């Protein structure tokens, strides 16, 4: 299980953002909840390259590589989405 937190540049949670955790040949999707977190119960195993992609209409999108250690720790750093000006 891995938890991804999605916040705005002001620190507010982003509700309903799509979060994808992907590896070489597989991916897992979950939308963020009322506190801006997506809990992915499955995760790619035995891969050296991972990526978190986050998007929501009206915000910038983010594509962030994460290390296997961050996946093992189950809580990578929060993903910050910027609202358009």
C-alpha positions in Angstrom: 0.0 0.0 0.0 1.2 3.5 -0.8 -0.4 6.8 0.1 0.0 9.9 -2.1 -1.0 13.3 -0.8 -2.0 16.0 -3.3 -2.0 19.6 -2.2 -2.2 23.1 -3.8 0.7 25.5 -3.7 -1.1 27.0 -0.6 -1.2 23.7 1.2 -4.9 22.9 0.7 -5.9 19.3 -0.2 -6.9 18.7 -3.8 -10.0 16.5 -3.8 -10.8 14.3 -6.8 -7.4 14.4 -8.4 -6.4 11.3 -10.5 -3.3 9.6 -9.2 -1.5 6.9 -11.2 1.4 4.9 -9.8 3.2 3.2 -12.7 6.1 0.9 -13.3 7.4 -0.8 -16.4 4.4 -2.8 -17.5 1.7 -2.0 -14.9 -0.1 0.9 -13.3 -2.5 1.6 -10.5 -5.1 4.4 -10.3 -7.0 6.0 -7.5 -8.7 9.4 -7.0 -7.9 11.6 -4.0 -10.4 11.6 -1.2 -11.8 14.5 1.0 -8.3 15.1 2.6 -6.4 15.0 -0.7 -5.0 11.5 -0.3 -5.0 8.5 -2.6 -4.3 5.2 -1.1 -3.2 2.6 -3.6 -3.5 -0.8 -2.2 -1.4 -2.5 -4.9 1.9 -1.3 -6.2 4.4 -2.4 -8.9 6.8 -5.0 -7.4 10.4 -5.7 -8.3 10.9 -2.7 -10.5 13.6 -0.1 -10.3 11.7 2.7 -12.0 8.4 4.2 -10.7 6.4 7.3 -11.5 3.5 9.1 -9.9 1.3 11.1 -12.3 -1.3 13.4 -10.9 -3.9 15.4 -12.7 -7.1 17.4 -12.1 -9.1 19.7 -14.4 -8.3 23.3 -13.6 -4.8 22.5 -12.1 -1.4 21.9 -13.5 -0.5 18.2 -13.9 2.5 16.6 -12.3 4.7 13.7 -13.3 7.2 12.7 -10.6 9.7 9.9 -10.6 10.0 8.2 -7.2 12.6 5.8 -5.9 11.9 2.2 -4.9 12.8 3.3 -1.3 10.0 5.9 -1.4 7.6 3.1 -2.5 8.8 0.8 0.2 8.4 3.6 2.8 4.8 3.9 1.5 4.6 7.7 1.8 6.4 9.7 -0.9 6.6 13.5 -0.6 3.3 15.4 -1.3 2.5 16.3 -4.9 1.8 20.0 -5.3 -0.5 21.1 -8.1 -0.7 24.8 -9.1 -4.0 26.3 -10.1 -3.9 28.4 -13.2 -3.6 32.2 -12.8 
